[in-house]
């Protein structure tokens, strides 16, 4: 699944990712694209609190790309 959060400012990228992850099955992977500079701090923090796994963080131009695996909770 993919979430385009480009152009959204904190806390919206994390909130939208959370909503999408809640609707997913454990083990599924969500790709999030965000342009908010704070997302490089917010997404890892969210994952550590939620039980989801941050698989990768990459940069594509001005966008940050996060791969998040839905946890078992």
Residue frames as qw, qx, qy, qz and C-alpha x, y, z in Angstrom:
[[0.000, 0.890, 0.455, 0.000, 0.00, 0.00, 0.00],
 [0.439, 0.195, 0.002, 0.877, 1.11, 3.57, -0.49],
 [0.153, -0.867, -0.404, 0.248, 0.37, 6.89, 1.20],
 [0.415, 0.463, 0.094, 0.777, 1.25, 10.18, -0.44],
 [0.367, -0.797, -0.361, 0.315, 1.67, 12.68, 2.40],
 [0.460, 0.133, 0.140, 0.866, 3.69, 15.14, 0.32],
 [0.059, -0.517, -0.191, -0.832, 2.85, 18.72, 1.18],
 [0.629, -0.669, -0.338, -0.205, 1.36, 17.85, 4.57],
 [0.102, 0.612, -0.515, 0.592, 2.92, 19.29, 7.72],
 [0.301, -0.042, -0.846, 0.437, 3.41, 17.72, 11.14],
 [0.443, -0.251, 0.852, -0.123, 1.51, 15.91, 12.55],
 [0.760, 0.361, 0.032, -0.540, -0.56, 15.03, 9.47],
 [0.536, 0.432, -0.705, -0.172, 1.89, 12.60, 7.78],
 [0.034, 0.159, -0.923, 0.349, 2.07, 10.47, 10.94],
 [0.512, 0.178, 0.509, -0.668, -1.66, 10.68, 11.60],
 [0.729, 0.410, -0.229, -0.498, -2.50, 9.62, 8.05],
 [0.402, 0.361, -0.841, 0.015, 0.05, 6.79, 8.22],
 [0.215, -0.071, 0.821, -0.524, -1.44, 5.63, 11.53],
 [0.668, 0.279, 0.244, -0.645, -4.95, 5.59, 10.07],
 [0.687, 0.436, -0.487, -0.318, -3.82, 3.61, 7.03],
 [0.223, 0.322, -0.895, 0.214, -1.80, 1.15, 9.16],
 [0.442, -0.009, 0.655, -0.613, -4.78, 0.51, 11.45],
 [0.779, 0.349, 0.061, -0.518, -6.74, -0.69, 8.41],
 [0.526, 0.513, -0.665, -0.135, -3.96, -3.04, 7.26],
 [0.965, -0.207, -0.153, -0.056, -3.25, -6.66, 8.14],
 [0.561, -0.692, 0.415, 0.183, -0.17, -7.60, 10.21],
 [0.692, -0.101, 0.554, 0.453, 2.87, -8.03, 8.01],
 [0.475, 0.762, 0.346, 0.273, 1.67, -5.75, 5.23],
 [0.491, -0.214, 0.042, 0.843, 4.00, -2.93, 4.21],
 [0.159, 0.929, 0.318, -0.099, 3.04, 0.71, 3.82],
 [0.537, 0.154, 0.137, 0.818, 5.16, 3.07, 1.69],
 [0.091, -0.903, -0.327, 0.263, 4.82, 6.67, 2.90],
 [0.483, 0.369, 0.127, 0.784, 6.10, 9.64, 0.92],
 [0.271, -0.883, -0.321, 0.209, 6.40, 12.83, 3.01],
 [0.457, 0.619, -0.035, 0.638, 8.02, 16.20, 2.36],
 [0.434, -0.866, 0.030, -0.245, 7.77, 17.52, 5.93],
 [0.364, 0.580, -0.628, 0.369, 11.33, 17.73, 7.34],
 [0.457, -0.417, 0.569, -0.542, 10.03, 16.68, 10.77],
 [0.935, 0.053, -0.110, -0.333, 8.85, 13.35, 9.36],
 [0.636, 0.386, -0.623, 0.240, 12.38, 11.91, 9.66],
 [0.051, -0.265, 0.704, -0.657, 11.97, 12.27, 13.43],
 [0.631, -0.048, 0.246, -0.734, 8.23, 11.63, 13.70],
 [0.844, 0.161, -0.384, -0.339, 7.91, 8.39, 11.70],
 [0.524, 0.214, -0.769, 0.299, 10.63, 6.45, 13.56],
 [0.168, -0.155, 0.603, -0.764, 9.23, 7.67, 16.88],
 [0.738, 0.019, 0.004, -0.675, 5.71, 6.63, 15.90],
 [0.789, 0.184, -0.570, -0.135, 6.90, 3.18, 14.84],
 [0.303, 0.217, -0.782, 0.500, 8.77, 2.62, 18.10],
 [0.348, -0.049, 0.496, -0.794, 5.60, 3.48, 20.03],
 [0.735, 0.151, -0.083, -0.655, 3.08, 1.63, 17.84],
 [0.726, -0.144, 0.671, -0.031, 4.79, -1.74, 17.46],
 [0.764, 0.640, 0.079, -0.022, 5.09, -1.31, 13.71],
 [0.733, -0.284, 0.306, 0.537, 8.52, -1.81, 12.10],
 [0.270, 0.884, -0.190, -0.331, 10.32, 0.91, 10.17],
 [0.916, 0.131, 0.284, 0.251, 12.01, -1.12, 7.44],
 [0.575, 0.157, 0.234, 0.768, 13.71, 1.69, 5.52],
 [0.042, 0.896, 0.166, -0.409, 14.04, 5.43, 5.16],
 [0.579, 0.167, 0.405, 0.688, 15.20, 6.90, 1.89],
 [0.079, 0.682, 0.079, -0.723, 15.27, 10.31, 0.27],
 [0.481, 0.440, 0.613, 0.446, 13.91, 11.01, -3.20],
 [0.144, 0.622, 0.174, 0.750, 14.65, 14.65, -4.00],
 [0.181, -0.410, 0.331, -0.830, 12.90, 16.70, -1.32],
 [0.816, -0.290, -0.135, -0.482, 10.70, 13.78, -0.25],
 [0.210, -0.378, 0.862, -0.263, 11.40, 11.21, 2.44],
 [0.757, 0.014, -0.500, -0.421, 10.22, 7.67, 1.70],
 [0.379, -0.357, 0.734, -0.436, 9.39, 5.37, 4.60],
 [0.637, -0.027, -0.712, -0.293, 8.64, 1.64, 4.44],
 [0.388, -0.311, 0.585, -0.641, 6.66, 0.52, 7.47],
 [0.421, -0.094, -0.887, -0.166, 5.63, -3.07, 8.22],
 [0.619, -0.476, -0.063, -0.622, 2.38, -3.37, 10.16],
 [0.047, -0.325, 0.855, -0.402, 2.96, -5.03, 13.52],
 [0.270, -0.220, -0.935, -0.069, 0.86, -7.75, 15.08],
 [0.024, 0.358, 0.608, -0.708, -1.15, -5.41, 17.29]]
